Amino acid sequence: MTAAIVPEFEEPDFDTLERAAEWIEHLSGPHALEKRAAFDAWLAERPAHEYAYAEMRSLREAVAPTAQMTATRERQETALRRQRVRRRIDTVAATAAVLGLGLAWGPDLALRMQADAMTRPGDMEQVSLVDGSRIALNTGSAISTSFASGKREVRLLKGEAFFDVARDPSRPFVITAGDSRIRVLGTHFNVRMDGARTTVTVAHGRVSFGPISNPAAQILLTDGQQAFSEGTSSQRQPVYDQNEALAWRRGRMIFYRKPVRDVIAEIARYRSGNVLVLSSGLGARTISGTFSTRTPDLALTNVARTIGARVLDLPGGITIIYD
């Protein structure tokens, strides 16, 4: 048996990725047939060209599926290219995350059907409830409410919200966020969902908070305290910055010695489209700063400038930060 010789993989540079994105635009335009021969010649020049084209095509389809891909031959070619490069997909940092984020808005139809109030990326909304309680919804958040039969119940379906609960000892106010539950009488506090983790920050008052499946893990929080719940456990945060945690209420994002990847992920919550950091070294660096939630694109530019990186905007709302 003879061993097959696999050519060494050539990583495409950013100029090649940008050129691949341009070819995608050309081939979906009115003169696609005229440019096909030139595209095929460019594709055959280097293996990196084929990889870059498949990568950009995959990213674009993840965040903005196009109607132009109607021909069966095009679909088959794209599928074959994906198969050849899938084993190298991890070379583009955060691509898997982008695929998940790009599809995250897919279930929004079902979310809208459940929600009584909902905000899009970059938007905030004040909600007044029938009992006099008020809820401030942060970017990309959704809630549903139930006040039937004397209940006061709210489900945080997604995102983050600040609650100003009207006191009523006869009717505790109950909030469900993922697998966690918060019970209050009257207080001011913040609830944030990040995947399976729910974090509660109390500005004033008292709340009981913890996993629904484990009542023994319930925590009593008072003024200025914070805790998070994940799975069947909960934990107090002995040290945290309340000013940072509640900065969004003033339209700000505050970071103190935070990893760049976390800073960019937070900024991305306030904008449409997806952001990739194509360097593990960049993402691991730490920075400090204050940014406006109303100008997230400017915030990204300032972060990139601070760490000596560049910003590349691609079709489909993709923004790449690279060194």
Backbone bond lengths (Angstrom), bond angles and torsions (degrees), N, CA, C in turn:
res aa  C-N    CA-C-N  psi(-1)  N-CA   C-N-CA  omega(-1)  CA-C   N-CA-C  phi
1 M - - - 1.462 - - 1.526 108.58 -
2 T 1.321 116.93 133.63 1.456 121.71 177.73 1.517 109.69 -101.75
3 A 1.295 115.72 141.84 1.464 120.21 -179.02 1.519 110.14 -84.25
4 A 1.310 115.57 137.07 1.455 119.83 178.07 1.521 109.43 -75.87
5 I 1.321 114.88 140.06 1.457 120.47 179.58 1.515 108.15 -95.82
6 V 1.318 115.77 118.07 1.461 120.96 -179.49 1.523 108.58 -96.34
7 P 1.353 118.30 122.97 1.457 120.08 179.62 1.528 110.87 -58.71
8 E 1.315 114.95 144.19 1.458 119.42 178.63 1.522 110.41 -62.50
9 F 1.291 116.38 135.49 1.472 120.46 -177.43 1.520 109.92 -71.30
10 E 1.339 116.12 135.55 1.458 122.53 178.44 1.518 109.27 -108.77
11 E 1.330 115.92 115.71 1.457 120.55 -178.92 1.529 110.19 -71.09
12 P 1.323 119.83 125.17 1.466 120.39 177.87 1.520 111.24 -70.62
13 D 1.348 115.71 140.09 1.457 118.52 175.59 1.530 109.20 -82.40
14 F 1.320 116.36 177.59 1.455 119.47 -174.16 1.523 112.63 -72.81
15 D 1.349 116.78 -28.35 1.463 118.79 174.31 1.520 110.51 -63.17
16 T 1.341 115.49 -38.51 1.469 119.83 178.59 1.521 110.98 -67.38
17 L 1.338 116.84 -41.31 1.462 119.99 177.01 1.526 111.29 -62.24
18 E 1.339 115.71 -40.50 1.458 119.01 179.87 1.528 110.92 -67.10
19 R 1.352 115.90 -39.81 1.464 119.58 177.99 1.521 110.81 -64.32
20 A 1.329 116.63 -38.83 1.468 120.44 178.20 1.524 110.31 -61.93
21 A 1.337 116.57 -40.59 1.463 119.89 177.94 1.525 111.01 -63.19
22 E 1.344 116.77 -36.58 1.471 120.34 177.60 1.519 111.29 -65.85
23 W 1.343 115.97 -39.22 1.477 119.03 178.94 1.530 110.84 -63.50
24 I 1.324 116.66 -36.41 1.465 119.29 177.53 1.524 110.47 -59.92
25 E 1.339 116.10 -41.67 1.460 120.21 178.47 1.529 110.86 -65.83
26 H 1.359 116.43 -43.47 1.466 119.70 -178.71 1.535 111.36 -61.66
27 L 1.319 116.32 -42.83 1.458 120.46 -174.13 1.525 112.47 -75.92
28 S 1.312 117.41 -10.24 1.464 119.70 175.72 1.526 111.43 -102.29
29 G 1.357 116.64 2.81 1.450 121.27 -178.81 1.520 112.94 -91.32
30 P 1.338 116.85 -176.91 1.469 121.40 -175.41 1.528 113.85 -71.21
31 H 1.355 118.39 -18.05 1.466 120.80 -177.61 1.528 111.33 -111.59
32 A 1.324 115.73 32.59 1.468 120.49 -175.60 1.524 112.20 -59.94
33 L 1.342 118.25 -42.15 1.463 120.77 -177.42 1.521 111.50 -63.22
34 E 1.321 117.29 -37.09 1.456 121.10 -179.17 1.533 111.24 -67.35
35 K 1.300 116.48 -28.78 1.466 120.29 -176.08 1.519 112.69 -96.65
36 R 1.323 117.48 -3.17 1.460 120.74 -175.07 1.523 112.05 -61.93
37 A 1.347 117.14 -42.74 1.462 119.48 -177.79 1.525 110.87 -63.51
38 A 1.339 116.54 -42.34 1.467 119.78 178.95 1.525 110.98 -64.67
39 F 1.333 115.42 -38.36 1.463 119.21 178.20 1.527 111.23 -64.33
40 D 1.339 116.94 -45.65 1.470 120.32 179.57 1.526 110.93 -60.10
41 A 1.336 116.68 -38.60 1.462 120.02 178.92 1.527 110.40 -65.95
42 W 1.346 116.58 -42.58 1.470 119.73 178.28 1.519 110.82 -63.76
43 L 1.325 116.40 -40.88 1.460 120.83 -178.47 1.520 111.31 -63.01
44 A 1.345 116.68 -34.42 1.472 120.70 -176.05 1.525 112.64 -82.49
45 E 1.323 117.64 -9.76 1.464 119.92 -176.28 1.518 112.96 -62.83
46 R 1.344 116.71 -45.87 1.464 121.39 -175.94 1.517 109.59 -147.20
47 P 1.315 117.78 146.70 1.473 119.90 176.48 1.528 111.72 -58.50
48 A 1.331 116.39 -30.12 1.472 119.22 -179.68 1.520 111.54 -63.64
49 H 1.350 117.44 -28.76 1.455 120.18 178.26 1.525 110.87 -66.55
50 E 1.328 114.86 -43.21 1.462 118.96 179.59 1.530 110.43 -64.75
51 Y 1.333 115.74 -41.11 1.460 119.50 179.33 1.526 110.99 -63.59
52 A 1.348 115.42 -46.13 1.461 119.98 -177.89 1.525 111.22 -62.06
53 Y 1.335 116.38 -41.80 1.465 120.02 179.92 1.527 111.03 -63.06
54 A 1.329 116.40 -45.68 1.467 120.06 179.98 1.515 111.11 -64.16
55 E 1.346 116.20 -37.53 1.459 120.05 -178.33 1.526 111.21 -66.94
56 M 1.325 115.62 -47.91 1.465 119.52 179.88 1.525 111.39 -65.19
57 R 1.336 116.28 -35.81 1.462 119.66 178.64 1.535 109.87 -64.56
58 S 1.344 114.90 -43.25 1.454 119.61 -178.78 1.528 111.22 -64.16
59 L 1.341 117.10 -43.01 1.453 120.87 178.98 1.519 111.77 -64.14
60 R 1.343 115.97 -41.92 1.461 118.80 -178.86 1.521 110.82 -65.23
61 E 1.314 117.26 -41.93 1.464 119.60 -179.85 1.515 111.04 -65.56
62 A 1.354 117.05 -31.88 1.467 120.19 -178.55 1.515 112.08 -67.01
63 V 1.328 117.17 -35.50 1.460 119.31 -176.01 1.513 114.59 -104.21
64 A 1.347 117.73 -20.65 1.465 120.06 -179.22 1.511 110.77 -154.31
65 P 1.335 117.62 78.20 1.459 120.31 179.45 1.526 109.99 -56.00
66 T 1.316 117.54 134.41 1.454 121.91 -175.94 1.507 111.89 -105.21
67 A 1.339 114.54 151.01 1.460 121.27 179.43 1.514 111.31 -79.03
68 Q 1.351 117.49 -13.92 1.464 119.76 -176.16 1.519 113.04 -68.58
69 M 1.349 117.27 -23.79 1.468 119.15 -177.52 1.518 109.84 -81.95
70 T 1.305 115.85 74.52 1.457 120.47 -178.65 1.518 112.25 -106.37
71 A 1.298 117.89 -23.12 1.463 120.69 -176.56 1.521 110.27 -75.80
72 T 1.312 116.43 134.68 1.470 121.14 -179.24 1.517 111.17 -60.86
73 R 1.334 117.59 -37.70 1.457 120.34 -178.48 1.515 111.28 -63.99
74 E 1.335 117.43 -38.01 1.451 120.91 178.40 1.523 111.16 -63.12
75 R 1.342 116.03 -43.25 1.468 119.79 -179.71 1.529 110.55 -63.08
76 Q 1.328 116.37 -42.80 1.463 120.25 -178.88 1.524 111.16 -64.55
77 E 1.337 116.64 -42.31 1.454 119.96 179.22 1.531 111.13 -62.92
78 T 1.312 115.70 -42.58 1.461 119.84 179.85 1.523 111.00 -64.31
79 A 1.318 116.78 -41.96 1.463 120.70 179.79 1.526 111.29 -62.48
80 L 1.328 117.23 -40.86 1.461 121.33 179.27 1.527 110.85 -65.47
81 R 1.320 116.15 -41.71 1.467 119.09 179.09 1.522 110.60 -63.48
82 R 1.327 116.45 -40.95 1.470 119.66 179.04 1.521 111.08 -60.49
83 Q 1.320 116.87 -41.41 1.456 120.37 -179.03 1.521 111.23 -62.56
84 R 1.344 116.27 -39.14 1.455 119.28 -177.70 1.519 112.81 -70.92
85 V 1.320 117.13 -28.79 1.468 118.48 -174.80 1.511 113.54 -105.76
86 R 1.335 118.11 -2.47 1.457 119.20 -175.62 1.523 112.48 -60.00
87 R 1.306 116.90 -34.60 1.472 119.40 -178.33 1.528 111.66 -69.15
88 R 1.342 116.41 -13.56 1.455 119.69 178.82 1.528 112.58 -110.31
89 I 1.338 116.17 10.78 1.473 119.40 -174.27 1.525 112.26 -61.86
90 D 1.345 116.11 -27.35 1.458 118.51 -176.94 1.517 112.61 -72.74
91 T 1.350 119.03 -7.61 1.457 120.22 178.02 1.511 111.41 -71.53
92 V 1.320 117.54 -20.89 1.465 120.02 173.97 1.527 106.53 -96.00
93 A 1.335 115.45 103.17 1.465 120.30 -174.15 1.511 110.81 -56.83
94 A 1.338 112.89 135.25 1.472 122.21 175.67 1.513 114.30 72.39
95 T 1.340 119.58 11.46 1.461 119.52 179.14 1.526 110.75 -62.47
96 A 1.317 115.90 -43.20 1.465 117.57 179.76 1.515 110.94 -60.83
97 A 1.341 115.38 -38.58 1.460 118.59 178.00 1.521 111.08 -64.75
98 V 1.332 116.59 -38.59 1.459 119.72 179.88 1.508 111.33 -64.54
99 L 1.352 115.54 -40.00 1.457 117.75 178.65 1.526 110.01 -59.78
100 G 1.343 115.65 -42.44 1.451 118.45 178.52 1.516 112.24 -65.89
101 L 1.363 115.98 -41.13 1.459 119.35 -179.41 1.513 111.22 -69.22
102 G 1.345 115.75 -38.31 1.448 118.44 -179.76 1.507 112.41 -63.39
103 L 1.331 115.69 -31.94 1.455 119.22 -179.65 1.526 112.27 -89.63
104 A 1.341 114.91 -7.33 1.467 117.94 -174.07 1.513 113.05 -61.40
105 W 1.337 116.21 -30.11 1.456 118.23 179.89 1.512 111.82 -80.59
106 G 1.346 117.53 -7.14 1.461 120.36 179.69 1.512 113.20 -58.21
107 P 1.342 119.43 -46.92 1.472 120.87 -179.10 1.512 114.00 -77.22
108 D 1.346 118.20 7.81 1.462 119.46 -174.94 1.515 113.43 -62.59
109 L 1.325 117.19 -25.47 1.458 118.33 177.65 1.522 109.65 -61.62
110 A 1.329 116.65 -45.69 1.468 120.73 177.90 1.523 110.64 -65.30
111 L 1.343 116.64 -37.04 1.457 120.25 179.86 1.525 110.51 -65.49
112 R 1.320 116.79 -42.82 1.466 120.73 179.10 1.523 111.49 -62.42
113 M 1.333 115.76 -33.83 1.457 119.09 -179.88 1.526 110.90 -68.38
114 Q 1.337 117.53 -28.01 1.467 121.01 179.36 1.525 112.47 -87.05
115 A 1.334 116.58 -30.50 1.456 120.93 -168.62 1.522 112.96 -80.19
116 D 1.332 114.70 143.78 1.462 121.48 170.20 1.521 110.80 -95.14
117 A 1.333 116.25 -20.76 1.462 121.57 175.58 1.520 107.71 -150.70
118 M 1.343 116.13 143.49 1.453 119.88 -173.46 1.520 109.81 -155.62
119 T 1.326 117.60 142.44 1.458 121.62 177.20 1.520 110.11 -120.69
120 R 1.325 115.70 148.30 1.449 122.13 175.22 1.526 109.37 -90.61
121 P 1.354 118.47 166.81 1.466 120.09 178.45 1.527 111.94 -54.00
122 G 1.309 115.88 130.01 1.453 121.44 179.42 1.504 114.51 91.17
123 D 1.344 117.61 -12.79 1.468 120.88 -178.95 1.528 111.09 -99.25
124 M 1.324 115.96 154.81 1.458 123.06 172.41 1.525 107.87 -134.54
125 E 1.318 116.67 152.90 1.467 119.62 -175.91 1.523 110.39 -146.47
126 Q 1.337 115.64 141.51 1.458 122.05 174.89 1.530 108.52 -99.43
127 V 1.332 116.43 129.18 1.463 122.00 -178.19 1.529 108.74 -119.09
128 S 1.329 117.07 127.12 1.468 121.90 176.29 1.521 109.15 -104.23
129 L 1.338 116.62 129.90 1.453 121.85 -178.49 1.533 110.24 -98.37
130 V 1.322 115.74 163.68 1.469 120.92 -173.76 1.530 112.94 -66.02
131 D 1.348 117.41 -20.92 1.463 120.00 -178.90 1.525 112.11 -89.75
132 G 1.337 116.96 2.12 1.455 120.56 -177.69 1.514 113.95 95.95
133 S 1.337 117.81 -6.49 1.459 121.06 176.75 1.530 109.63 -72.53
134 R 1.327 115.85 154.92 1.452 121.10 178.92 1.524 110.50 -129.97
135 I 1.318 115.07 144.92 1.466 121.56 -179.33 1.521 108.35 -129.75
136 A 1.327 116.43 129.77 1.465 121.85 173.37 1.519 107.46 -103.57
137 L 1.335 116.62 118.25 1.461 121.42 179.32 1.524 109.78 -92.58
138 N 1.322 115.80 130.22 1.452 120.93 176.46 1.530 109.54 -83.80
139 T 1.308 117.03 -177.47 1.453 123.63 -178.23 1.528 112.52 -55.34
140 G 1.338 117.32 140.00 1.461 122.48 174.61 1.513 114.30 54.41
141 S 1.324 117.14 45.79 1.469 121.26 -176.11 1.519 111.22 -123.15
142 A 1.342 117.00 161.03 1.460 121.42 -179.51 1.522 110.05 -152.19
143 I 1.342 115.12 143.18 1.465 120.70 176.64 1.522 109.85 -135.49
144 S 1.324 115.46 157.66 1.463 121.93 167.47 1.525 106.88 -127.19
145 T 1.331 117.32 151.46 1.464 120.87 -176.03 1.527 110.62 -128.38
146 S 1.338 114.87 153.05 1.458 121.06 175.94 1.520 109.12 -143.91
147 F 1.342 116.17 116.51 1.456 121.46 179.44 1.525 110.61 -122.59
148 A 1.329 116.64 19.46 1.462 120.72 -179.95 1.536 109.97 -75.59
149 S 1.318 115.95 152.10 1.471 122.66 175.66 1.524 112.92 54.79
150 G 1.308 116.46 37.25 1.455 120.01 176.29 1.512 114.34 77.43
151 K 1.318 118.73 5.22 1.462 121.01 -179.07 1.529 110.35 -81.13
152 R 1.332 114.26 157.25 1.460 121.41 168.34 1.527 106.45 -131.96
153 E 1.314 115.56 92.07 1.462 120.43 -174.60 1.533 110.21 -129.60
154 V 1.321 114.34 138.17 1.463 121.80 177.03 1.523 108.34 -133.49
155 R 1.321 115.57 137.15 1.470 120.56 172.80 1.520 108.27 -109.55
156 L 1.331 115.89 123.52 1.458 120.12 170.63 1.529 106.25 -85.46
157 L 1.315 116.00 106.11 1.458 121.29 -175.06 1.517 112.13 -81.00
158 K 1.324 115.50 -27.06 1.464 119.93 -175.35 1.516 109.43 -167.21
159 G 1.324 117.31 143.63 1.450 120.94 168.77 1.507 116.44 87.91
160 E 1.339 115.96 -132.52 1.462 121.71 -169.22 1.523 109.96 -147.58
161 A 1.346 116.03 144.05 1.465 120.20 179.81 1.521 110.05 -150.96
162 F 1.339 114.92 147.21 1.464 121.35 174.86 1.525 107.74 -108.52
163 F 1.334 115.99 127.70 1.461 121.98 -174.25 1.523 111.02 -107.91
164 D 1.334 115.97 130.18 1.461 123.59 172.00 1.530 105.49 -117.10
165 V 1.333 115.83 93.07 1.463 121.93 -168.50 1.531 111.26 -90.89
166 A 1.319 116.32 127.93 1.468 121.79 175.65 1.525 109.16 -70.74
167 R 1.321 116.43 133.39 1.465 120.62 -176.52 1.519 110.83 -72.61
168 D 1.345 115.48 131.98 1.472 122.29 176.74 1.528 107.02 -155.14
169 P 1.350 118.27 91.14 1.474 121.36 -176.55 1.527 113.60 -56.64
170 S 1.305 118.02 -24.85 1.467 119.70 -178.29 1.530 112.47 -80.61
171 R 1.332 116.07 -15.10 1.465 119.29 -178.18 1.532 109.80 -137.73
172 P 1.326 117.63 90.94 1.473 119.37 176.28 1.526 110.66 -57.16
173 F 1.294 115.41 146.58 1.462 122.58 178.99 1.526 106.95 -95.16
174 V 1.339 117.38 122.13 1.462 121.85 -174.63 1.527 109.53 -116.71
175 I 1.324 115.91 130.42 1.458 121.92 178.21 1.522 108.37 -120.15
176 T 1.327 115.40 130.73 1.463 121.19 173.88 1.522 107.93 -108.74
177 A 1.336 116.03 129.07 1.464 121.79 178.47 1.518 107.76 -134.28
178 G 1.314 116.33 101.89 1.464 119.40 -175.74 1.509 110.08 62.87
179 D 1.342 117.47 -122.89 1.461 122.21 -179.99 1.525 112.24 -95.70
180 S 1.327 116.56 12.11 1.469 120.32 -176.88 1.528 110.98 -113.24
181 R 1.340 114.31 157.56 1.462 119.84 179.22 1.528 109.21 -136.35
182 I 1.346 115.52 139.16 1.463 122.50 178.86 1.522 108.04 -122.39
183 R 1.336 117.43 130.19 1.466 122.17 178.31 1.535 108.04 -119.15
184 V 1.354 115.56 131.96 1.465 119.88 -178.56 1.523 109.76 -142.46
185 L 1.327 114.81 163.98 1.471 121.38 171.47 1.525 109.39 -106.23
186 G 1.288 116.85 -51.97 1.456 121.01 177.51 1.512 108.66 -165.35
187 T 1.323 117.52 117.65 1.459 120.22 -174.64 1.519 110.11 -169.94
188 H 1.342 115.91 177.06 1.458 122.73 178.00 1.527 107.71 -124.72
189 F 1.303 117.49 121.90 1.460 119.47 -176.23 1.526 110.55 -157.94
190 N 1.325 114.47 163.17 1.467 122.45 -177.54 1.524 109.76 -114.18
191 V 1.334 116.18 140.41 1.465 121.91 176.67 1.520 108.17 -127.11
192 R 1.305 115.75 128.59 1.467 120.54 -179.76 1.522 110.31 -131.90
193 M 1.347 115.68 133.61 1.458 121.76 176.91 1.527 109.45 -107.14
194 D 1.334 116.21 126.91 1.468 123.01 173.96 1.517 107.29 -128.38
195 G 1.328 116.27 93.34 1.453 119.13 -175.87 1.515 110.30 64.42
196 A 1.339 117.11 -124.65 1.466 121.53 -179.08 1.522 112.24 -85.70
197 R 1.321 117.17 -5.01 1.473 120.63 -177.38 1.525 111.05 -98.12
198 T 1.330 115.29 134.52 1.460 121.75 174.26 1.525 108.26 -119.14
199 T 1.330 116.10 129.81 1.464 121.41 -179.10 1.526 109.47 -117.32
200 V 1.320 116.24 132.60 1.461 122.32 178.39 1.528 108.84 -117.36
201 T 1.338 115.48 130.20 1.464 122.02 177.43 1.527 107.93 -122.76
202 V 1.331 117.33 120.55 1.457 121.59 -176.46 1.522 109.63 -96.83
203 A 1.333 115.56 119.54 1.460 119.93 175.79 1.523 110.43 -83.46
204 H 1.346 116.25 -40.17 1.469 120.41 -179.90 1.525 109.06 -157.57
205 G 1.333 117.31 137.76 1.450 121.51 177.65 1.519 112.92 106.44
206 R 1.330 116.07 -157.55 1.463 121.48 -178.61 1.528 109.00 -139.02
207 V 1.329 115.00 141.47 1.466 120.39 174.58 1.517 108.95 -138.29
208 S 1.326 115.47 151.66 1.461 122.30 171.45 1.518 106.40 -104.55
209 F 1.331 116.83 128.74 1.459 120.58 -169.54 1.521 111.00 -143.60
210 G 1.339 116.22 139.65 1.453 120.18 176.41 1.514 112.22 168.65
211 P 1.341 117.05 -178.29 1.465 121.06 -178.57 1.529 111.47 -70.25
212 I 1.312 115.92 141.08 1.467 120.89 179.34 1.522 110.82 -63.70
213 S 1.335 116.26 -37.12 1.462 120.80 -174.00 1.520 113.92 -79.03
214 N 1.328 117.82 -6.93 1.457 120.52 -176.93 1.530 110.23 -140.19
215 P 1.336 117.90 82.32 1.474 120.97 -178.82 1.524 113.32 -56.64
216 A 1.329 117.03 -27.27 1.464 120.13 -179.17 1.520 112.34 -67.07
217 A 1.330 116.87 -18.13 1.468 121.00 -178.24 1.523 112.60 -93.26
218 Q 1.354 117.19 8.11 1.459 120.54 178.94 1.536 110.24 -64.00
219 I 1.326 115.89 140.68 1.469 122.39 -179.43 1.522 108.97 -121.05
220 L 1.329 116.93 137.86 1.463 121.19 174.58 1.522 107.92 -94.74
221 L 1.328 116.42 120.64 1.458 121.78 -178.91 1.526 109.56 -111.91
222 T 1.327 115.47 140.69 1.471 120.71 177.44 1.529 109.58 -124.16
223 D 1.340 115.88 -170.24 1.470 121.87 -174.70 1.528 112.59 -44.91
224 G 1.343 115.69 126.68 1.458 120.86 172.56 1.504 115.72 77.76
225 Q 1.331 118.34 5.17 1.463 120.14 -178.44 1.528 111.68 -98.65
226 Q 1.325 114.81 155.31 1.460 121.68 179.78 1.523 109.62 -137.80
227 A 1.348 115.87 147.10 1.459 121.39 176.15 1.522 108.29 -152.17
228 F 1.327 115.75 160.87 1.456 119.55 174.94 1.517 109.72 -129.19
229 S 1.317 115.58 154.65 1.460 122.95 178.20 1.517 108.58 -127.31
230 E 1.319 114.96 136.91 1.466 120.51 178.96 1.533 108.59 -152.21
231 G 1.326 115.98 127.71 1.457 119.04 -176.59 1.514 110.52 66.46
232 T 1.325 116.81 -125.16 1.463 121.12 -178.83 1.528 112.47 -105.87
233 S 1.314 117.39 12.85 1.468 119.64 -177.27 1.527 111.05 -126.86
234 S 1.312 115.18 161.83 1.460 121.79 175.68 1.519 108.13 -139.75
235 Q 1.321 115.79 157.84 1.463 119.18 -175.23 1.524 110.63 -153.06
236 R 1.330 115.36 135.95 1.452 119.55 175.42 1.532 109.54 -73.49
237 Q 1.314 115.31 151.85 1.462 121.55 172.46 1.523 107.23 -102.45
238 P 1.338 117.73 99.14 1.468 119.42 -175.35 1.524 112.98 -65.07
239 V 1.351 116.20 -30.09 1.461 120.41 -179.92 1.522 108.49 -130.06
240 Y 1.326 116.45 122.16 1.460 121.06 175.64 1.514 108.26 -159.63
241 D 1.313 116.96 165.95 1.460 122.38 -178.84 1.526 108.71 -107.04
242 Q 1.345 116.91 104.23 1.460 119.76 -179.11 1.531 111.24 -63.98
243 N 1.313 116.33 -34.33 1.463 119.87 178.32 1.532 110.89 -60.24
244 E 1.323 115.52 -39.25 1.468 120.68 177.93 1.522 110.93 -71.43
245 A 1.329 117.04 -42.36 1.462 120.99 -176.88 1.524 112.41 -64.67
246 L 1.329 117.20 -33.28 1.465 121.14 -176.02 1.534 112.90 -107.66
247 A 1.327 117.11 12.76 1.465 120.75 -176.42 1.521 112.35 -61.95
248 W 1.327 117.49 -29.59 1.468 119.89 -177.99 1.524 112.07 -62.16
249 R 1.342 116.43 -23.97 1.462 119.87 178.73 1.531 111.36 -65.49
250 R 1.340 115.69 -22.20 1.464 121.12 177.56 1.528 111.51 -105.30
251 G 1.328 115.87 12.74 1.456 119.49 179.46 1.508 114.02 74.47
252 R 1.349 117.16 26.54 1.458 121.03 -177.35 1.524 110.88 -125.65
253 M 1.325 114.77 157.83 1.468 123.41 168.68 1.524 106.41 -123.11
254 I 1.323 116.80 124.03 1.459 121.27 -176.77 1.529 108.77 -118.73
255 F 1.326 116.03 131.64 1.460 121.23 -179.55 1.525 109.18 -132.18
256 Y 1.318 115.81 136.52 1.460 121.01 176.41 1.523 108.81 -130.41
257 R 1.314 114.96 109.45 1.466 122.28 -179.04 1.531 111.75 50.75
258 K 1.323 115.12 50.09 1.464 121.50 179.31 1.527 109.91 -98.05
259 P 1.349 117.74 145.12 1.466 119.62 174.19 1.530 110.51 -58.28
260 V 1.319 116.86 141.09 1.462 121.12 -177.97 1.525 110.91 -56.88
261 R 1.329 117.02 -38.04 1.470 119.29 -179.34 1.525 111.21 -60.69
262 D 1.349 117.17 -37.54 1.458 120.63 179.04 1.525 111.35 -72.08
263 V 1.332 116.10 -38.17 1.463 120.30 178.61 1.525 110.35 -63.48
264 I 1.331 116.79 -46.09 1.461 120.24 -179.28 1.524 111.04 -66.38
265 A 1.322 117.41 -38.44 1.467 120.34 178.30 1.527 110.78 -62.52
266 E 1.335 116.58 -38.23 1.465 119.85 179.12 1.528 111.09 -69.49
267 I 1.317 116.92 -43.47 1.468 120.27 178.38 1.527 110.11 -61.85
268 A 1.338 116.55 -38.30 1.464 120.67 -177.32 1.524 112.21 -63.67
269 R 1.328 118.03 -21.95 1.466 120.55 178.06 1.531 111.67 -63.04
270 Y 1.330 116.34 -23.93 1.461 120.39 -173.89 1.535 112.96 -100.61
271 R 1.331 117.30 16.26 1.458 120.18 179.46 1.523 110.09 -143.04
272 S 1.331 115.81 157.95 1.455 120.58 173.84 1.527 108.80 -83.26
273 G 1.335 116.52 162.71 1.459 119.94 -177.61 1.509 111.33 84.09
274 N 1.324 115.93 -178.64 1.454 121.60 -174.83 1.519 111.39 -125.00
275 V 1.321 115.52 152.48 1.458 122.15 -177.50 1.518 108.89 -123.13
276 L 1.343 116.50 131.04 1.462 121.25 176.79 1.517 109.41 -118.43
277 V 1.327 115.87 141.13 1.457 121.75 171.29 1.523 106.50 -107.70
278 L 1.336 117.53 110.00 1.459 121.09 -173.93 1.520 111.52 -94.63
279 S 1.316 115.43 52.06 1.458 121.14 174.81 1.513 107.99 -169.63
280 S 1.322 116.30 118.63 1.463 119.12 178.80 1.524 110.84 -64.69
281 G 1.343 116.54 -29.82 1.452 119.81 178.57 1.509 112.59 -65.77
282 L 1.341 116.48 -40.46 1.461 119.96 178.21 1.516 111.00 -63.67
283 G 1.342 116.20 -46.57 1.455 120.80 -176.35 1.506 113.53 -62.47
284 A 1.336 117.25 -28.29 1.459 120.58 -176.40 1.523 112.70 -83.59
285 R 1.333 117.85 -15.96 1.467 120.28 179.63 1.524 110.56 -67.27
286 T 1.331 116.61 157.37 1.462 120.22 179.22 1.533 109.79 -114.23
287 I 1.335 114.88 145.93 1.463 120.28 177.00 1.522 109.29 -141.04
288 S 1.324 115.55 164.80 1.457 122.42 174.13 1.523 107.98 -127.27
289 G 1.318 116.90 150.06 1.450 118.98 179.28 1.512 112.36 170.95
290 T 1.330 115.50 167.53 1.458 123.19 176.55 1.515 108.35 -125.86
291 F 1.332 117.29 130.99 1.453 122.20 -176.45 1.531 109.34 -134.44
292 S 1.330 115.25 157.57 1.462 121.00 177.88 1.527 109.93 -87.30
293 T 1.335 116.10 137.89 1.469 119.83 175.82 1.522 111.28 -71.33
294 R 1.335 117.17 -15.37 1.464 121.10 -177.16 1.524 113.12 -85.05
295 T 1.334 117.35 -14.79 1.467 120.59 -179.84 1.537 110.22 -130.18
296 P 1.348 117.05 64.66 1.466 119.33 -176.14 1.529 113.67 -64.69
297 D 1.348 118.84 -32.62 1.462 119.97 179.17 1.520 110.76 -65.51
298 L 1.331 116.42 -40.58 1.464 119.61 175.73 1.522 110.73 -64.08
299 A 1.330 116.32 -37.40 1.468 120.03 177.90 1.525 110.89 -61.77
300 L 1.331 117.34 -42.92 1.468 120.75 178.32 1.522 110.58 -61.73
301 T 1.334 115.84 -43.19 1.465 119.63 179.23 1.521 110.90 -61.43
302 N 1.321 117.14 -42.15 1.460 120.94 -179.85 1.526 111.96 -67.22
303 V 1.329 116.62 -37.94 1.467 119.58 176.96 1.523 109.83 -64.08
304 A 1.338 116.28 -45.16 1.463 120.30 179.52 1.527 110.84 -60.35
305 R 1.323 116.71 -42.60 1.466 120.48 179.75 1.532 110.28 -64.28
306 T 1.315 116.65 -39.02 1.469 120.88 -178.26 1.522 111.80 -63.21
307 I 1.327 116.69 -38.60 1.471 120.10 -176.68 1.520 112.19 -96.80
308 G 1.340 117.05 5.75 1.455 120.35 177.73 1.516 113.88 72.73
309 A 1.332 116.65 32.89 1.468 121.41 -179.15 1.522 109.81 -108.92
310 R 1.329 115.36 173.05 1.459 121.53 178.17 1.523 109.81 -117.36
311 V 1.337 115.40 158.41 1.460 121.86 -179.55 1.516 108.89 -118.37
312 L 1.335 116.10 130.94 1.458 122.35 178.49 1.518 108.65 -125.40
313 D 1.339 116.84 122.47 1.458 122.45 176.69 1.518 109.53 -97.06
314 L 1.341 116.23 127.73 1.456 122.43 -177.99 1.524 109.97 -116.96
315 P 1.342 116.83 162.59 1.476 119.76 177.15 1.526 111.18 -57.29
316 G 1.315 115.28 151.90 1.463 120.05 178.99 1.510 113.40 87.03
317 G 1.344 117.35 10.22 1.456 119.75 178.02 1.520 113.93 79.90
318 I 1.333 118.13 16.23 1.469 121.53 -179.23 1.525 109.49 -87.87
319 T 1.313 117.17 130.73 1.445 123.02 174.42 1.521 109.01 -118.09
320 I 1.329 116.40 127.56 1.464 121.36 -178.98 1.525 109.16 -112.48
321 I 1.323 116.88 132.05 1.452 123.25 174.44 1.518 107.11 -111.59
322 Y 1.337 117.05 123.69 1.467 120.23 -173.81 1.518 109.34 -147.17
323 D 1.352 114.07 161.09 1.473 118.67 178.03 1.508 110.24 -102.97
